[in-house]
Structures are given as structure tokens and as C-alpha cells.
Amino acid sequence: MSVAVALGGGGSRGLAHLGALQVLEEEGIEISSVSGISAGAIAGARWSLDPDAAVLALRAIEVMSSPDFRNIRLGGLMLAAASDEENGPFQAIRSLLKRGMHLANLARRSSVIEEGVLEQLIEILVGAGTFDDCRVPFQVVALDLLEARLVTISSGHLAHAVEASCSLPGVFPPVEHEGMLLCDAGAVSSVPVAAARASDPDSVVLAVDPSRRLLPTQEIETGIESLQRVASIARNWLTENELEEADIVIRPQVGIRTWSDFSNLASLVEAGREAMKRSLPQLHELLVARQ
């Protein structure tokens, strides 16, 4: 019996995926397929091309600590620093406005960050390659804004598909792909459990969710805060409902780290390792029961 892995979004916290995959490799557990959204698409693409999570984690930390990556990140990604699983796009736009961006920009343009920034980041992190180059079957989930539906991409250029899955609405431009207009699906599906189940129905579906928990709040003072809170609650509710369909859910302990926090990256990999180790007895039990 094999495992179909569903990797969720979370920005820098996506490094936890590599820690979880390391443990699965060490245990000799067969991974039949990988599905990814946003940061999970980045980690999943790299691992599916070269399934050696320990080496990939070291390379990822080196790349994400490099001046080239930092310059691009500071030029664009850091503008969206407030966007995460707890706050979502509303807070991202609010943060951008506080930093001097004008709402009129969104009336005239598809995003507040110019085209090409996200593409550069994805090219650095994922590199060249196609889905046919993957040594383990891999797919990316994104949201089609035109048809209002989730789509699964499993062919073509990896970087293009991953960019679509990482394009936060309003912050980065949506990505045109085969007549669709695609963006980050995190607002409606932050862990691609349904896609993993559909593509590999006979495998145990293991979901890795590196998101921050939605915590109670003490007060809501403004209308925009109410909108943010409702969006966050909806996002959390949809995610939890989808996670219920997984056979096992791994939740790395990432604390209160925002997705744009690139400090102490090795601790994120270790968080993924520890979470996977804690769940190994349950996973082995499931695998035996399914034989």
C-alpha cells in the first residue's frame, strides 16, 4: 500500500513539507503521488523532480538565504507580508495600502505587484522542467477565476503551473493558462486533499497542513476587520472540511510565524520531521490495515 501526499500552502512554512517527506523516505514508505497548492506546489514540484528531501532542504535553505532571492523577495514578496492563513487577501491589501500603495492601482491593474516578480521567484525555487520530468506523479491545484472552479494541472511546464497556484489574488497577477485565469486556491482549498484522493483513490491520503491556526480574537473594531474575520473563518472552515477527507493529517508546529518569515529556516524543516515522526504509528497502522 502506498501514500498519496497532499501538501498545503504556507509560504516559508512550506519547508516543513520537506521535513515530513524526509521521514517518509527514511521509513521506506512508497509515495504514489504528490498534490500541491501554493507553497505545497513549490515543495512538491522540487521533490517530485528529485525525491531526496534531505538534499532539497539544504538547497532550499541556501537559495532562500541568498542575496538574489532576498532582493527579489524584498522587492515584491515582502509587500504582501501580512497575507497568511489567518488574515488572507483582505489583510494583504490593507497592509499594502498602509505601505503607500493606492487602492486606485487595483482599479487600473490586475495586481499591486507588477508582473514578473512572482515568476522570477518561482523560477529560482522550482527551476526548469515539465511534469513529464517528475519521477513521482505530481499535480498542482489552482483556482480558475473565470469559471469559479478548482482546476488540477498535471502537464506542461512546472514553473508555470506552480506560479498559477501561488498567485495571491490582488497581490500578484493571475496566470493565463489554456483559456483559464488562475490564482492561488488557498481561499477555498489550502490543502489539496480532494485532488489527491481523486487522482489516487486506492492509496492512503496523507495531508500536510503547515498553516497557522485561526485563533479567537478579543475585539472587532472596524468594517474592514469584520470582512477580514469573515473571510478568515470561511477559509478555515473550508480547509477543515477538506482535511476531514484525508486518512491522516500532519500539522507541523510552526507557531505564529507568518508565511513571509524567512528566519531560522532549518527549524521549519525540523517541525515537519517531528510532526511526521509523531504520526508514524498511525500511518503504519493504516498501511497495514489497507493491505
Backbone as CSV, one residue per row, in Angstrom:
resi,resn,N_x,N_y,N_z,CA_x,CA_y,CA_z,C_x,C_y,C_z
1,MET,0.854,-1.193,0.000,0.000,0.000,0.000,0.889,1.243,0.000
2,SER,0.516,2.219,-0.809,1.302,3.438,-0.943,0.548,4.632,-0.375
3,VAL,1.215,5.783,-0.394,0.669,7.007,0.184,0.582,8.091,-0.885
4,ALA,-0.577,8.738,-0.985,-0.747,9.924,-1.818,-0.641,11.136,-0.897
5,VAL,0.306,12.012,-1.188,0.603,13.131,-0.301,-0.033,14.412,-0.830
6,ALA,-0.734,15.144,0.054,-1.328,16.441,-0.273,-0.625,17.513,0.546
7,LEU,0.049,18.436,-0.132,0.858,19.454,0.525,0.168,20.816,0.450
8,GLY,-0.078,21.428,1.615,-0.815,22.677,1.678,0.051,23.916,1.569
9,GLY,-0.612,25.076,1.496,0.078,26.360,1.389,0.603,26.837,2.728
10,GLY,1.457,27.862,2.665,2.008,28.386,3.913,3.263,29.214,3.752
11,GLY,3.607,29.633,2.531,4.802,30.450,2.338,6.059,29.740,2.792
12,SER,6.885,30.437,3.569,8.139,29.843,4.038,7.899,28.589,4.859
13,ARG,6.719,28.478,5.473,6.401,27.299,6.272,6.325,26.030,5.438
14,GLY,6.294,26.202,4.103,6.298,25.057,3.213,7.551,24.213,3.330
15,LEU,8.613,24.758,3.926,9.810,23.949,4.174,9.503,22.758,5.082
16,ALA,8.465,22.871,5.877,8.066,21.748,6.734,7.690,20.531,5.898
17,HIS,7.209,20.753,4.673,6.875,19.633,3.796,8.103,18.757,3.547
18,LEU,9.255,19.394,3.350,10.468,18.635,3.072,10.883,17.807,4.286
19,GLY,10.649,18.332,5.469,10.939,17.557,6.671,10.050,16.333,6.778
20,ALA,8.765,16.498,6.477,7.842,15.360,6.520,8.212,14.320,5.465
21,LEU,8.572,14.780,4.272,8.950,13.860,3.201,10.239,13.119,3.539
22,GLN,11.158,13.774,4.241,12.390,13.104,4.685,12.067,11.860,5.500
23,VAL,11.152,12.009,6.439,10.813,10.893,7.329,10.166,9.760,6.538
24,LEU,9.289,10.097,5.600,8.677,9.058,4.777,9.741,8.301,3.981
25,GLU,10.723,9.016,3.461,11.822,8.365,2.733,12.598,7.435,3.667
26,GLU,12.943,7.936,4.844,13.729,7.147,5.798,12.998,5.876,6.216
27,GLU,11.675,5.949,6.264,10.874,4.789,6.656,10.631,3.839,5.493
28,GLY,11.062,4.236,4.302,10.852,3.391,3.134,9.405,3.301,2.697
29,ILE,8.608,4.323,3.007,7.188,4.335,2.649,7.042,4.836,1.212
30,GLU,6.373,4.060,0.390,6.199,4.414,-1.015,5.213,5.569,-1.162
31,ILE,5.619,6.590,-1.894,4.746,7.724,-2.197,4.299,7.581,-3.650
32,SER,3.004,7.381,-3.839,2.485,7.103,-5.184,2.228,8.365,-5.981
33,SER,1.951,9.478,-5.302,1.689,10.737,-5.996,1.793,11.891,-5.007
34,VAL,1.990,13.089,-5.552,2.058,14.306,-4.743,1.148,15.353,-5.373
35,SER,0.333,16.002,-4.539,-0.509,17.119,-4.971,-0.128,18.333,-4.145
36,GLY,-0.068,19.512,-4.778,0.356,20.698,-4.046,-0.446,21.935,-4.373
37,ILE,-0.579,22.785,-3.371,-1.164,24.125,-3.533,-0.173,25.137,-2.983
38,SER,0.087,26.205,-3.740,0.906,27.319,-3.292,2.283,26.831,-2.834
39,ALA,2.664,27.062,-1.571,3.965,26.593,-1.086,4.089,25.086,-1.216
40,GLY,2.983,24.374,-1.073,2.989,22.932,-1.258,3.267,22.543,-2.697
41,ALA,2.875,23.412,-3.640,3.184,23.165,-5.048,4.677,23.329,-5.301
42,ILE,5.292,24.316,-4.661,6.734,24.526,-4.820,7.504,23.323,-4.272
43,ALA,7.217,22.960,-3.024,7.916,21.829,-2.406,7.639,20.535,-3.159
44,GLY,6.387,20.338,-3.556,6.023,19.126,-4.261,6.685,19.006,-5.614
45,ALA,6.792,20.119,-6.339,7.435,20.103,-7.649,8.898,19.732,-7.531
46,ARG,9.603,20.370,-6.583,11.027,20.086,-6.423,11.259,18.636,-5.999
47,TRP,10.448,18.157,-5.062,10.652,16.788,-4.584,10.296,15.768,-5.653
48,SER,9.223,16.015,-6.407,8.818,15.065,-7.440,9.862,14.961,-8.547
49,LEU,10.558,16.056,-8.824,11.647,16.020,-9.808,12.847,15.244,-9.282
50,ASP,13.142,15.441,-8.001,14.340,14.855,-7.400,14.008,14.418,-5.976
51,PRO,13.428,13.231,-5.801,12.925,12.813,-4.480,14.009,12.468,-3.475
52,ASP,14.704,13.493,-3.027,15.702,13.376,-1.956,15.512,14.592,-1.056
53,ALA,14.596,14.472,-0.089,14.167,15.623,0.695,15.283,16.230,1.537
54,ALA,16.207,15.427,2.033,17.290,15.956,2.859,18.169,16.905,2.050
55,VAL,18.533,16.483,0.847,19.352,17.331,-0.027,18.571,18.566,-0.446
56,LEU,17.303,18.382,-0.803,16.491,19.511,-1.251,16.307,20.548,-0.145
57,ALA,16.174,20.094,1.101,16.016,21.038,2.213,17.253,21.913,2.362
58,LEU,18.418,21.305,2.261,19.658,22.085,2.355,19.761,23.084,1.217
59,ARG,19.420,22.637,0.006,19.474,23.536,-1.146,18.463,24.666,-1.010
60,ALA,17.262,24.337,-0.540,16.220,25.347,-0.399,16.618,26.413,0.614
61,ILE,17.186,25.986,1.733,17.627,26.949,2.745,18.725,27.843,2.176
62,GLU,19.641,27.252,1.414,20.714,28.040,0.803,20.155,29.059,-0.174
63,VAL,19.231,28.627,-1.036,18.645,29.533,-2.030,17.837,30.630,-1.357
64,MET,17.024,30.272,-0.371,16.148,31.245,0.273,16.899,32.200,1.193
65,SER,18.163,31.902,1.452,19.006,32.805,2.248,19.948,33.623,1.374
66,SER,19.899,33.408,0.063,20.845,34.048,-0.848,20.467,35.498,-1.141
67,PRO,21.438,36.342,-1.494,21.151,37.742,-1.841,20.192,37.861,-3.021
68,ASP,20.322,37.003,-4.038,19.441,37.092,-5.204,17.985,36.887,-4.810
69,PHE,17.745,35.865,-4.007,16.379,35.600,-3.568,15.881,36.728,-2.676
70,ARG,16.736,37.195,-1.765,16.338,38.252,-0.847,15.999,39.539,-1.594
71,ASN,16.756,39.857,-2.615,16.497,41.085,-3.370,15.148,41.041,-4.060
72,ILE,14.817,39.896,-4.674,13.517,39.776,-5.310,12.419,39.789,-4.265
73,ARG,12.632,39.061,-3.184,11.615,38.979,-2.127,11.345,40.349,-1.519
74,LEU,12.398,41.102,-1.236,12.219,42.415,-0.643,11.586,43.383,-1.622
75,GLY,11.802,43.132,-2.911,11.234,44.000,-3.922,9.761,43.771,-4.155
76,GLY,9.254,42.603,-3.810,7.865,42.323,-4.094,7.161,41.515,-3.039
77,LEU,7.705,40.347,-2.712,7.007,39.445,-1.819,6.784,40.041,-0.447
78,MET,7.742,40.786,0.060,7.599,41.340,1.403,6.469,42.353,1.488
79,LEU,6.050,42.914,0.347,4.912,43.824,0.367,3.644,43.111,0.825
80,ALA,3.601,41.824,0.569,2.429,41.030,0.931,2.625,40.292,2.241
81,ALA,3.493,40.820,3.099,3.905,40.094,4.303,2.749,39.761,5.224
82,ALA,1.692,40.556,5.208,0.597,40.307,6.137,-0.355,39.224,5.656
83,SER,-0.163,38.751,4.441,-1.082,37.752,3.913,-0.713,36.363,4.417
84,ASP,-1.590,35.720,5.144,-1.351,34.364,5.605,-2.676,33.686,5.861
85,GLU,-2.623,32.461,6.382,-3.840,31.698,6.550,-4.798,32.341,7.550
86,GLU,-4.274,33.168,8.437,-5.159,33.771,9.429,-5.855,35.004,8.875
87,ASN,-5.161,35.765,8.011,-5.698,37.041,7.564,-6.162,37.049,6.118
88,GLY,-5.440,36.423,5.227,-5.861,36.304,3.851,-5.700,37.574,3.037
89,PRO,-6.269,37.586,1.806,-6.073,38.701,0.887,-6.524,40.048,1.417
90,PHE,-7.601,40.108,2.223,-8.045,41.392,2.750,-6.924,42.085,3.522
91,GLN,-6.262,41.325,4.397,-5.194,41.903,5.199,-3.987,42.234,4.337
92,ALA,-3.749,41.441,3.291,-2.640,41.734,2.388,-2.836,43.088,1.730
93,ILE,-4.042,43.329,1.211,-4.323,44.607,0.555,-4.250,45.749,1.558
94,ARG,-4.774,45.517,2.761,-4.716,46.553,3.795,-3.271,46.920,4.133
95,SER,-2.428,45.898,4.239,-1.015,46.125,4.520,-0.358,46.924,3.408
96,LEU,-0.694,46.589,2.162,-0.120,47.302,1.025,-0.542,48.774,1.037
97,LEU,-1.794,49.026,1.389,-2.272,50.407,1.444,-1.510,51.208,2.509
98,LYS,-1.254,50.564,3.660,-0.511,51.221,4.727,0.914,51.558,4.281
99,ARG,1.444,50.763,3.349,2.806,50.977,2.878,2.865,51.972,1.725
100,GLY,1.757,52.625,1.430,1.789,53.681,0.427,1.166,53.327,-0.903
101,MET,0.688,52.104,-1.063,0.032,51.740,-2.301,-1.359,52.379,-2.325
102,HIS,-1.875,52.659,-3.492,-3.174,53.303,-3.624,-4.205,52.311,-4.147
103,LEU,-5.402,52.377,-3.589,-6.456,51.470,-3.998,-6.758,51.628,-5.481
104,ALA,-6.537,52.843,-6.014,-6.788,53.073,-7.435,-5.937,52.169,-8.313
105,ASN,-4.790,51.738,-7.793,-3.938,50.836,-8.578,-4.666,49.549,-8.934
106,LEU,-5.480,49.060,-8.003,-6.213,47.823,-8.256,-7.377,48.043,-9.210
107,ALA,-7.824,49.295,-9.349,-8.881,49.591,-10.312,-8.333,49.626,-11.732
108,ARG,-7.044,49.898,-11.852,-6.432,50.026,-13.174,-5.612,48.804,-13.565
109,ARG,-5.171,48.020,-12.579,-4.268,46.913,-12.842,-4.814,45.634,-12.216
110,SER,-4.255,44.503,-12.629,-4.717,43.225,-12.104,-4.126,42.901,-10.746
111,SER,-3.075,43.651,-10.343,-2.429,43.373,-9.061,-1.608,44.579,-8.642
112,VAL,-1.246,44.607,-7.360,-0.436,45.713,-6.872,1.052,45.460,-7.086
113,ILE,1.434,44.199,-7.257,2.829,43.865,-7.555,2.932,43.550,-9.037
114,GLU,3.907,44.153,-9.684,3.992,44.062,-11.130,4.243,42.638,-11.604
115,GLU,3.863,42.412,-12.846,4.054,41.101,-13.465,5.541,40.773,-13.554
116,GLY,5.885,39.550,-13.307,7.261,39.095,-13.432,7.947,38.805,-12.112
117,VAL,7.519,39.448,-11.024,8.169,39.248,-9.729,7.960,37.822,-9.240
118,LEU,6.705,37.383,-9.231,6.424,36.024,-8.777,7.064,35.001,-9.713
119,GLU,7.040,35.282,-11.001,7.653,34.366,-11.971,9.140,34.163,-11.679
120,GLN,9.841,35.260,-11.348,11.262,35.147,-11.002,11.469,34.283,-9.764
121,LEU,10.640,34.502,-8.760,10.759,33.721,-7.528,10.551,32.230,-7.786
122,ILE,9.532,31.906,-8.564,9.227,30.505,-8.838,10.337,29.868,-9.656
123,GLU,10.890,30.604,-10.603,11.987,30.058,-11.408,13.201,29.739,-10.544
124,ILE,13.469,30.588,-9.548,14.587,30.336,-8.633,14.325,29.086,-7.795
125,LEU,13.098,28.943,-7.310,12.774,27.863,-6.380,12.495,26.532,-7.070
126,VAL,11.900,26.569,-8.250,11.493,25.341,-8.931,12.429,24.987,-10.078
127,GLY,12.895,25.984,-10.817,13.771,25.733,-11.947,13.006,25.295,-13.181
128,ALA,13.735,24.847,-14.183,13.120,24.390,-15.424,12.617,22.962,-15.252
129,GLY,11.802,22.545,-16.169,11.298,21.181,-16.133,9.823,21.132,-16.459
130,THR,9.364,19.950,-16.800,7.950,19.720,-17.101,7.419,18.631,-16.179
131,PHE,6.107,18.457,-16.202,5.508,17.385,-15.397,6.018,16.018,-15.846
132,ASP,6.360,15.899,-17.123,6.886,14.623,-17.617,8.242,14.287,-17.013
133,ASP,8.955,15.304,-16.516,10.265,15.069,-15.906,10.164,14.542,-14.478
134,CYS,8.990,14.615,-13.889,8.826,14.213,-12.489,9.006,12.709,-12.343
135,ARG,9.766,12.326,-11.338,9.999,10.911,-11.066,8.874,10.305,-10.230
136,VAL,8.090,11.158,-9.612,6.884,10.749,-8.889,5.734,11.563,-9.474
137,PRO,4.591,10.948,-9.802,3.466,11.701,-10.360,3.105,12.903,-9.488
138,PHE,2.919,14.053,-10.140,2.717,15.311,-9.412,1.622,16.124,-10.086
139,GLN,0.856,16.846,-9.266,-0.168,17.739,-9.805,-0.300,18.976,-8.929
140,VAL,-0.733,20.051,-9.572,-0.891,21.350,-8.914,-2.361,21.743,-8.958
141,VAL,-2.848,22.331,-7.871,-4.230,22.805,-7.815,-4.232,24.332,-7.770
142,ALA,-5.085,24.931,-8.620,-5.243,26.385,-8.655,-6.733,26.701,-8.802
143,LEU,-7.070,27.977,-8.691,-8.461,28.427,-8.797,-8.646,29.188,-10.100
144,ASP,-9.612,28.772,-10.901,-9.936,29.476,-12.145,-10.953,30.570,-11.836
145,LEU,-10.521,31.811,-11.977,-11.393,32.945,-11.668,-12.552,33.077,-12.655
146,LEU,-12.355,32.645,-13.891,-13.388,32.813,-14.907,-14.545,31.836,-14.703
147,GLU,-14.223,30.574,-14.453,-15.256,29.548,-14.321,-15.604,29.255,-12.865
148,ALA,-14.942,29.936,-11.919,-15.223,29.763,-10.488,-15.111,28.304,-10.062
149,ARG,-13.961,27.685,-10.394,-13.778,26.281,-10.057,-12.305,25.991,-9.797
150,LEU,-12.077,24.957,-9.000,-10.717,24.482,-8.791,-10.294,23.635,-9.988
151,VAL,-9.060,23.793,-10.403,-8.541,23.009,-11.520,-7.259,22.313,-11.085
152,THR,-7.018,21.175,-11.661,-5.816,20.405,-11.395,-4.971,20.366,-12.652
153,ILE,-3.696,20.737,-12.519,-2.774,20.762,-13.650,-1.736,19.672,-13.444
154,SER,-1.578,18.839,-14.464,-0.609,17.747,-14.357,0.193,17.559,-15.637
155,SER,0.218,18.586,-16.489,1.008,18.519,-17.715,1.517,19.911,-18.059
156,GLY,2.566,19.953,-18.873,3.140,21.228,-19.265,4.332,21.600,-18.402
157,HIS,4.642,22.903,-18.374,5.805,23.395,-17.642,5.488,23.525,-16.150
158,LEU,6.341,22.987,-15.324,6.128,23.003,-13.877,6.064,24.415,-13.326
159,ALA,7.056,25.253,-13.679,7.121,26.598,-13.098,5.870,27.395,-13.399
160,HIS,5.322,27.245,-14.596,4.111,27.973,-14.981,2.932,27.553,-14.114
161,ALA,2.780,26.243,-13.911,1.679,25.747,-13.091,1.839,26.157,-11.632
162,VAL,3.060,26.079,-11.134,3.313,26.454,-9.742,3.063,27.946,-9.540
163,GLU,3.471,28.761,-10.507,3.205,30.201,-10.408,1.707,30.461,-10.293
164,ALA,0.910,29.747,-11.087,-0.544,29.922,-11.022,-1.072,29.602,-9.632
165,SER,-0.548,28.544,-9.025,-1.019,28.118,-7.714,-0.565,29.050,-6.596
166,CYS,0.454,29.875,-6.862,0.998,30.785,-5.849,0.542,32.231,-6.015
167,SER,-0.227,32.509,-7.052,-0.584,33.892,-7.370,-1.715,34.385,-6.473
168,LEU,-1.355,35.050,-5.396,-2.344,35.558,-4.437,-3.202,36.642,-5.091
169,PRO,-4.533,36.487,-5.100,-5.411,37.429,-5.802,-5.224,38.876,-5.328
170,GLY,-5.080,39.770,-6.287,-4.929,41.187,-5.982,-3.517,41.593,-5.659
171,VAL,-2.702,40.645,-5.223,-1.314,40.940,-4.881,-0.409,40.640,-6.069
172,PHE,-0.541,39.428,-6.626,0.185,39.049,-7.830,-0.807,38.891,-8.983
173,PRO,-0.376,39.095,-10.228,-1.293,38.943,-11.368,-1.744,37.498,-11.517
174,PRO,-3.011,37.290,-11.900,-3.445,35.930,-12.212,-2.700,35.414,-13.440
175,VAL,-2.656,34.115,-13.592,-1.874,33.482,-14.652,-2.810,32.904,-15.701
176,GLU,-2.598,33.273,-16.958,-3.396,32.721,-18.054,-2.863,31.337,-18.410
177,HIS,-3.789,30.390,-18.530,-3.395,29.009,-18.831,-4.545,28.299,-19.527
178,GLU,-4.356,27.984,-20.795,-5.331,27.219,-21.572,-6.739,27.797,-21.473
179,GLY,-6.847,29.108,-21.646,-8.138,29.776,-21.615,-8.667,30.065,-20.229
180,MET,-7.918,29.692,-19.210,-8.323,29.954,-17.833,-7.511,31.109,-17.254
181,LEU,-8.007,31.709,-16.192,-7.303,32.760,-15.469,-7.122,32.259,-14.038
182,LEU,-5.904,31.824,-13.709,-5.668,31.060,-12.490,-4.991,31.868,-11.399
183,CYS,-5.308,31.514,-10.149,-4.688,32.157,-8.991,-4.580,31.138,-7.862
184,ASP,-3.979,31.576,-6.763,-3.835,30.769,-5.557,-5.217,30.304,-5.074
185,ALA,-5.350,29.004,-4.867,-6.636,28.440,-4.455,-6.829,28.460,-2.949
186,GLY,-5.882,29.045,-2.210,-5.898,28.950,-0.755,-7.142,29.472,-0.081
187,ALA,-7.833,30.408,-0.721,-9.028,30.970,-0.091,-10.166,29.954,-0.004
188,VAL,-10.134,28.938,-0.875,-11.202,27.937,-0.861,-10.685,26.522,-0.625
189,SER,-9.387,26.304,-0.812,-8.819,24.976,-0.604,-7.327,25.127,-0.365
190,SER,-6.900,25.141,0.887,-5.489,25.376,1.160,-4.671,24.096,1.257
191,VAL,-5.334,22.936,1.306,-4.647,21.640,1.276,-5.393,20.766,0.262
192,PRO,-4.729,20.273,-0.789,-5.429,19.615,-1.908,-5.793,18.154,-1.653
193,VAL,-6.577,17.922,-0.625,-6.958,16.553,-0.268,-7.841,15.935,-1.345
194,ALA,-8.840,16.689,-1.812,-9.771,16.150,-2.810,-9.047,15.778,-4.095
195,ALA,-8.093,16.601,-4.499,-7.337,16.307,-5.719,-6.489,15.059,-5.540
196,ALA,-5.865,14.918,-4.381,-5.054,13.726,-4.114,-5.917,12.474,-4.127
197,ARG,-7.086,12.554,-3.517,-7.998,11.400,-3.466,-8.485,11.030,-4.862
198,ALA,-8.815,12.047,-5.662,-9.351,11.784,-6.999,-8.302,11.144,-7.913
199,SER,-7.054,11.565,-7.766,-6.010,11.068,-8.655,-5.479,9.708,-8.233
200,ASP,-5.666,9.365,-6.955,-5.058,8.140,-6.432,-5.988,7.506,-5.394
201,PRO,-7.179,7.034,-5.832,-8.205,6.594,-4.870,-7.845,5.360,-4.056
202,ASP,-6.881,4.576,-4.496,-6.540,3.349,-3.780,-5.451,3.544,-2.722
203,SER,-4.864,4.738,-2.656,-3.778,4.995,-1.714,-4.295,5.639,-0.432
204,VAL,-3.491,5.544,0.622,-3.740,6.305,1.844,-3.426,7.767,1.557
205,VAL,-4.362,8.663,1.831,-4.139,10.091,1.581,-3.617,10.751,2.849
206,LEU,-2.402,11.262,2.753,-1.743,11.930,3.871,-1.654,13.418,3.555
207,ALA,-2.269,14.253,4.380,-2.264,15.695,4.178,-1.274,16.355,5.128
208,VAL,-0.489,17.293,4.602,0.431,18.073,5.430,-0.041,19.524,5.413
209,ASP,-0.438,20.020,6.575,-1.015,21.361,6.693,-0.123,22.226,7.578
210,PRO,0.719,23.099,6.965,1.612,23.944,7.759,1.026,25.307,8.095
211,SER,-0.290,25.448,7.998,-0.909,26.753,8.240,-0.939,27.091,9.724
212,ARG,-1.089,28.376,10.004,-1.308,28.822,11.380,-2.762,28.588,11.747
213,ARG,-3.012,28.298,12.987,-4.386,28.102,13.445,-5.112,29.441,13.541
214,LEU,-6.407,29.430,13.247,-7.226,30.624,13.406,-7.608,30.740,14.882
215,LEU,-7.108,31.780,15.539,-7.282,31.924,16.983,-8.442,32.859,17.305
216,PRO,-9.026,32.729,18.488,-10.053,33.688,18.914,-9.472,35.096,18.976
217,THR,-10.320,36.080,18.777,-9.883,37.466,18.847,-10.662,38.189,19.940
218,GLN,-10.073,39.246,20.466,-10.692,39.965,21.584,-11.671,41.038,21.135
219,GLU,-11.435,41.614,19.950,-12.320,42.695,19.516,-12.271,42.862,18.000
220,ILE,-13.385,43.341,17.461,-13.502,43.710,16.049,-13.991,45.150,16.030
221,GLU,-13.159,46.079,15.579,-13.484,47.497,15.712,-13.979,48.136,14.417
222,THR,-13.515,47.666,13.272,-13.850,48.341,12.017,-14.524,47.380,11.044
223,GLY,-15.123,47.996,10.024,-15.773,47.188,8.998,-14.801,46.296,8.261
224,ILE,-13.623,46.808,7.957,-12.640,46.001,7.238,-12.175,44.830,8.093
225,GLU,-12.088,45.046,9.406,-11.725,43.939,10.297,-12.806,42.862,10.306
226,SER,-14.080,43.284,10.219,-15.170,42.315,10.140,-15.085,41.502,8.859
227,LEU,-14.798,42.193,7.741,-14.649,41.499,6.466,-13.490,40.515,6.506
228,GLN,-12.373,40.953,7.080,-11.208,40.081,7.208,-11.546,38.851,8.036
229,ARG,-12.241,39.061,9.133,-12.542,37.961,10.041,-13.475,36.951,9.380
230,VAL,-14.479,37.438,8.663,-15.410,36.537,7.980,-14.668,35.727,6.925
231,ALA,-13.790,36.392,6.168,-13.017,35.687,5.143,-12.124,34.619,5.775
232,SER,-11.531,34.952,6.911,-10.659,34.000,7.601,-11.436,32.803,8.126
233,ILE,-12.620,33.078,8.688,-13.457,31.996,9.211,-13.884,31.068,8.073
234,ALA,-14.296,31.655,6.949,-14.714,30.846,5.800,-13.561,29.992,5.290
235,ARG,-12.401,30.604,5.195,-11.219,29.875,4.718,-10.887,28.714,5.658
236,ASN,-10.906,28.976,6.960,-10.603,27.951,7.942,-11.634,26.824,7.901
237,TRP,-12.902,27.188,7.771,-13.980,26.196,7.740,-13.845,25.290,6.526
238,LEU,-13.575,25.884,5.355,-13.421,25.092,4.137,-12.218,24.161,4.232
239,THR,-11.112,24.675,4.793,-9.907,23.850,4.942,-10.165,22.671,5.863
240,GLU,-10.784,22.927,7.005,-11.036,21.850,7.960,-11.979,20.801,7.377
241,ASN,-12.949,21.231,6.590,-13.863,20.284,5.967,-13.138,19.395,4.964
242,GLU,-12.228,19.970,4.201,-11.481,19.166,3.235,-10.511,18.223,3.951
243,LEU,-9.895,18.695,5.017,-8.955,17.853,5.753,-9.638,16.628,6.356
244,GLU,-10.927,16.729,6.627,-11.659,15.587,7.174,-11.676,14.408,6.201
245,GLU,-11.456,14.682,4.919,-11.480,13.617,3.917,-10.131,12.910,3.789
246,ALA,-9.100,13.424,4.463,-7.795,12.769,4.443,-7.787,11.600,5.415
247,ASP,-6.956,10.594,5.140,-6.823,9.467,6.061,-5.989,9.847,7.276
248,ILE,-5.040,10.749,7.070,-4.188,11.198,8.160,-3.743,12.627,7.867
249,VAL,-3.719,13.467,8.888,-3.346,14.879,8.734,-2.123,15.175,9.594
250,ILE,-1.094,15.732,8.985,0.126,16.123,9.683,0.109,17.634,9.858
251,ARG,0.296,18.105,11.089,0.272,19.537,11.367,1.597,19.958,12.015
252,PRO,2.577,20.377,11.214,3.841,20.855,11.783,3.604,22.030,12.733
253,GLN,4.322,22.037,13.847,4.160,23.091,14.847,4.973,24.317,14.426
254,VAL,4.321,25.213,13.680,5.011,26.399,13.141,4.805,27.638,14.001
255,GLY,4.045,27.517,15.083,3.833,28.648,15.981,3.068,29.772,15.310
256,ILE,3.520,30.999,15.536,2.824,32.168,14.987,3.587,32.772,13.817
257,ARG,4.504,32.025,13.239,5.299,32.528,12.123,4.408,32.905,10.950
258,THR,4.608,34.107,10.398,3.931,34.484,9.168,4.595,33.774,8.004
259,TRP,3.894,33.707,6.880,4.417,32.971,5.732,5.610,33.668,5.098
260,SER,5.819,34.955,5.414,6.950,35.690,4.834,8.145,35.760,5.785
261,ASP,8.125,34.974,6.862,9.229,34.952,7.817,10.276,33.935,7.339
262,PHE,11.421,34.443,6.860,12.462,33.578,6.318,13.646,33.427,7.273
263,SER,13.404,33.632,8.551,14.450,33.441,9.547,14.424,32.008,10.060
264,ASN,15.583,31.511,10.494,15.697,30.185,11.100,14.934,29.128,10.297
265,LEU,15.272,29.035,9.013,14.546,28.148,8.112,14.698,26.676,8.487
266,ALA,15.852,26.310,9.050,16.070,24.906,9.419,15.034,24.428,10.438
267,SER,14.538,25.340,11.271,13.552,24.941,12.282,12.236,24.520,11.637
268,LEU,11.936,25.062,10.462,10.708,24.671,9.764,10.819,23.255,9.225
269,VAL,11.982,22.925,8.675,12.209,21.554,8.216,12.073,20.584,9.392
270,GLU,12.661,20.953,10.515,12.604,20.098,11.698,11.175,19.957,12.210
271,ALA,10.383,21.033,12.104,8.978,20.953,12.530,8.226,19.918,11.700
272,GLY,8.527,19.857,10.405,7.904,18.857,9.551,8.338,17.453,9.917
273,ARG,9.627,17.286,10.225,10.140,15.976,10.633,9.451,15.501,11.914
274,GLU,9.391,16.374,12.898,8.820,15.994,14.187,7.340,15.647,14.063
275,ALA,6.607,16.426,13.267,5.180,16.147,13.094,4.969,14.796,12.419
276,MET,5.803,14.491,11.422,5.667,13.222,10.716,6.050,12.063,11.625
277,LYS,7.098,12.237,12.405,7.506,11.177,13.335,6.390,10.867,14.331
278,ARG,5.725,11.897,14.837,4.644,11.687,15.807,3.500,10.881,15.200
279,SER,3.323,11.017,13.896,2.195,10.361,13.232,2.548,9.030,12.600
280,LEU,3.804,8.608,12.697,4.210,7.349,12.065,3.433,6.131,12.566
281,PRO,3.213,5.981,13.880,2.437,4.805,14.324,1.057,4.746,13.665
282,GLN,0.391,5.886,13.589,-0.932,5.922,12.953,-0.834,5.578,11.474
283,LEU,0.190,6.113,10.802,0.352,5.839,9.377,0.636,4.362,9.122
284,HIS,1.537,3.768,9.898,1.849,2.358,9.718,0.616,1.493,9.966
285,GLU,-0.162,1.857,10.948,-1.393,1.119,11.240,-2.353,1.162,10.054
286,LEU,-2.482,2.352,9.446,-3.353,2.487,8.276,-2.863,1.669,7.104
287,LEU,-1.563,1.701,6.872,-0.992,0.972,5.752,-1.177,-0.522,5.904
288,VAL,-1.010,-1.022,7.112,-1.213,-2.458,7.374,-2.685,-2.824,7.182
289,ALA,-3.569,-1.968,7.671,-4.994,-2.264,7.581,-5.494,-2.286,6.135
290,ARG,-4.837,-1.517,5.272,-5.268,-1.422,3.868,-4.670,-2.521,2.986
291,GLN,-3.749,-3.284,3.504,-3.121,-4.325,2.683,-4.088,-5.430,2.317
